[in-house]
């Protein structure tokens, strides 16, 4: 079931990414981020008494580390998108976010992949770049900071996956509590530092949906990595740009260029190889 949990996580991350982007058009990115973290925590807490697993210091602390990495990655990612070419920053963040846990699983944890899965990994990484890439984007001298930010944010996103995978196997969903609390505190401190008010306004319904689907994705990823290889779980979960792109095409009538279309096909083939292998 692990690959299917990971695919479910990818679907949920894609919905959260798409809806969160819509919310960010109506409220500040920091407000949306704080709202998503808070909503996710409130959604999870009522179910904790009914879920298997027990709280522990290791679960909360490692979970908090994962949350800090994920939140720092998001802040750097948004900043990189603001100062660098989006068509370059986005695929760099996506592919580095997938490559880091894949490499960690293969070279540190000793994940053994079949020939089909190895080919699927390579195809998936290429497909994520192709899907996210905006044709015509170029990197100038002034865009270097944006490119570095894109790579750095991807590494931090990958760190989020690695840290969650490192939580105790008997901790259930408690690591996500640590992750959400650390994330919310971090964003609150940042908001105070920049003296920016929190006004969700018309974005509130989208923040609620984005926060709920983002937490669902985290739960599904944790289930996937508990029952399978980190490299495969993280890679399948990182195919969310495909979901976000298809939602944008369906709901916002954004055009899918032929290059992106080939990336979607490649991602679907990669999914099949990773699951079959």
C-alpha positions in Angstrom: 0.0 0.0 0.0 3.0 2.3 0.5 3.1 3.6 -3.2 -0.6 4.3 -3.1 -0.3 6.3 0.1 2.5 8.2 -1.6 0.4 8.9 -4.7 -2.4 10.1 -2.4 0.1 12.4 -0.7 1.1 13.8 -4.1 -2.5 14.4 -5.1 -3.2 16.2 -1.8 0.0 18.2 -2.0 -0.9 19.3 -5.5 -4.4 20.4 -4.4 -2.9 22.3 -1.4 -0.3 23.9 -3.6 -2.9 25.0 -6.1 -5.4 26.3 -3.6 -2.7 27.9 -1.5 -1.4 29.8 -4.5 -4.9 31.1 -5.1 -5.2 32.2 -1.5 -1.8 34.0 -1.8 -3.4 36.2 -4.5 -5.9 37.5 -1.8 -3.6 37.6 1.3 0.1 37.8 2.0 2.1 34.7 1.7 3.0 34.7 5.4 -0.6 35.0 6.3 -1.5 32.0 4.1 1.4 30.0 5.4 0.4 30.6 9.1 -3.2 29.9 8.3 -2.3 26.6 6.6 -0.1 25.5 9.5 -2.8 26.4 12.1 -5.6 24.7 10.2 -3.6 21.6 9.7 -2.9 21.3 13.4 -6.5 21.9 14.3 -7.6 19.2 11.8 -5.2 16.6 13.2 -5.6 17.1 17.0 -9.1 15.6 17.4 -8.1 12.4 15.7 -4.9 11.8 17.7 -6.6 9.8 20.6 -8.1 7.4 18.0 -4.9 6.8 16.0 -2.3 4.2 16.8 1.0 5.6 18.2 2.3 7.2 21.3 3.9 10.6 21.9 7.6 10.7 22.8 10.3 13.4 23.0 12.0 12.0 19.9 8.7 12.1 17.9 8.0 15.7 18.9 11.5 17.0 18.5 12.3 15.3 15.2 8.8 16.3 14.0 9.7 19.9 15.0 12.9 19.7 13.0 11.0 18.6 9.9 8.5 21.4 10.4 11.2 24.0 10.7 12.9 22.7 7.5 9.6 22.7 5.6 8.7 26.2 6.7 12.2 27.6 6.1 12.0 26.0 2.6 8.7 27.7 1.9 9.8 31.1 3.0 13.0 30.9 0.9 11.0 29.4 -2.1 8.5 32.4 -2.0 11.4 34.8 -1.9 13.2 33.1 -4.7 10.1 33.2 -6.8 9.8 36.9 -6.2 13.4 37.8 -7.3 14.3 35.1 -9.8 12.7 33.6 -13.0 9.7 31.5 -11.9 10.2 29.2 -14.8 13.7 28.3 -13.5 13.2 28.5 -9.7 10.1 26.3 -9.6 11.6 23.2 -11.4 14.9 23.6 -9.5 13.0 23.5 -6.2 10.8 20.6 -7.3 13.7 18.4 -8.6 16.1 19.1 -5.7 13.2 18.5 -3.2 12.7 15.1 -4.8 16.4 14.2 -5.4 17.6 14.9 -1.8 15.4 12.2 -0.1 16.0 9.8 -3.0 19.7 10.1 -2.7 19.5 9.9 1.1 17.4 6.7 0.8 19.8 5.1 -1.7 23.2 6.0 -0.3 22.5 6.5 3.5 19.6 4.1 4.2 20.6 1.6 1.6 17.3 1.4 -0.2 17.5 -1.2 -2.9 15.7 -0.3 -6.2 14.9 -2.7 -9.0 15.9 -1.8 -12.6 12.4 -0.6 -13.3 12.3 1.6 -10.2 15.7 3.1 -11.0 14.6 4.0 -14.5 11.3 5.3 -13.0 13.3 7.5 -10.6 15.2 9.1 -13.4 12.1 9.5 -15.5 10.2 11.1 -12.6 12.9 13.6 -11.9 13.1 14.7 -15.5 9.3 14.8 -15.8 9.0 17.1 -12.7 11.4 19.6 -14.3 9.6 19.4 -17.7 6.2 19.9 -16.1 7.2 22.9 -14.0 9.5 24.6 -16.6 8.1 27.7 -18.4 9.5 27.8 -22.0 11.5 30.9 -22.7 12.7 31.4 -19.1 16.4 32.4 -18.9 18.8 33.1 -16.1 20.6 36.4 -16.1 23.3 37.7 -13.7 20.7 39.3 -11.5 18.8 36.0 -11.1 21.6 34.0 -9.4 20.1 34.6 -6.0 16.7 33.3 -7.1 18.3 30.2 -8.6 20.3 29.6 -5.4 17.1 30.1 -3.4 15.2 27.6 -5.5 17.9 25.0 -4.9 18.1 25.8 -1.2 14.3 25.6 -0.7 14.2 22.2 -2.5 17.0 20.9 -0.2 15.0 22.0 2.8 11.8 20.4 1.4 13.8 17.2 1.0 15.0 17.6 4.6 11.3 17.7 5.7 10.7 14.3 4.1 13.9 12.8 5.6 13.2 14.1 9.1 9.6 12.7 9.0 11.0 9.3 7.9 13.4 9.4 10.8 10.7 9.6 13.5 10.0 6.6 15.7 7.9 3.9 14.0 5.6 3.7 17.0 4.9 7.4 17.2 1.9 7.4 14.9 1.0 11.0 13.8 2.6 12.7 16.8 5.6 13.9 14.7 3.2 16.0 12.7 2.1 17.8 15.9 5.7 18.8 16.5 6.1 19.9 12.9 3.0 22.0 12.9 3.7 23.7 16.2 7.3 24.5 15.2 6.0 25.8 11.8 3.4 28.1 13.4 5.8 29.5 15.9 8.4 30.2 13.2 5.9 32.0 11.0 4.5 34.0 14.0 8.0 35.1 14.9 8.7 36.1 11.3 5.5 38.1 11.1 6.4 39.9 14.2 9.9 40.6 12.9 8.6 42.2 9.7 5.7 43.8 11.5 3.1 42.5 9.2 -0.6 42.0 10.3 -2.5 38.8 9.8 -5.6 39.4 7.7 -6.9 36.4 5.8 -10.0 38.2 4.6 -11.5 36.7 1.4 -8.8 34.1 1.3 -10.1 32.3 4.4 -12.1 29.5 2.6 -9.1 28.7 0.4 -6.7 28.7 3.5 -9.0 26.3 5.2 -9.0 23.9 2.2 -5.3 24.3 1.6 -4.5 23.6 5.3 -6.7 20.6 5.4 -5.3 19.0 2.2 -1.7 19.8 3.2 -2.2 18.0 6.5 -3.8 15.1 4.7 -0.8 14.9 2.4 1.6 14.8 5.4 -0.4 12.0 7.0 -0.4 10.0 3.8 3.4 10.5 3.3 4.1 9.4 6.9 2.0 6.2 6.3 3.8 5.7 3.0 7.3 6.0 4.4 6.5 3.9 7.4 5.5 1.0 5.2 8.0 1.5 2.3 11.2 2.9 1.1 11.9 6.6 1.7 13.3 7.1 -1.8 10.2 5.8 -3.5 7.7 7.4 -1.1 9.4 10.8 -1.3 9.6 10.7 -5.1 6.0 9.7 -5.7 4.9 12.4 -3.2 7.0 15.0 -5.0 5.0 14.6 -8.3 2.5 17.3 -7.0 3.5 19.9 -9.7 1.7 17.6 -12.2 -1.5 17.8 -10.1 -1.3 21.5 -9.7 -0.7 22.0 -13.4 -3.7 19.9 -14.3 -5.9 21.7 -11.8 -4.8 25.1 -13.3 -5.7 23.8 -16.8 -9.1 22.5 -15.7 -10.2 25.3 -13.4 -8.3 28.3 -14.5 -8.2 27.4 -18.2 -4.5 27.8 -18.3 -2.9 26.3 -21.4 -0.8 23.2 -21.3 2.1 23.6 -23.8 3.4 20.5 -25.6 6.5 20.3 -23.5 4.5 20.3 -20.3 2.2 17.7 -21.8 5.1 15.4 -22.4 6.2 15.9 -18.8 2.7 14.8 -17.6 2.9 11.7 -19.7 6.4 11.0 -18.4 5.3 11.4 -14.8 2.4 8.9 -15.4 4.8 6.4 -16.9 7.3 6.9 -14.0 4.5 6.3 -11.5 3.6 3.0 -13.2 7.3 1.9 -13.1 7.8 2.8 -9.5 4.6 1.0 -8.4 5.2 -2.0 -10.6 8.8 -2.3 -9.6 
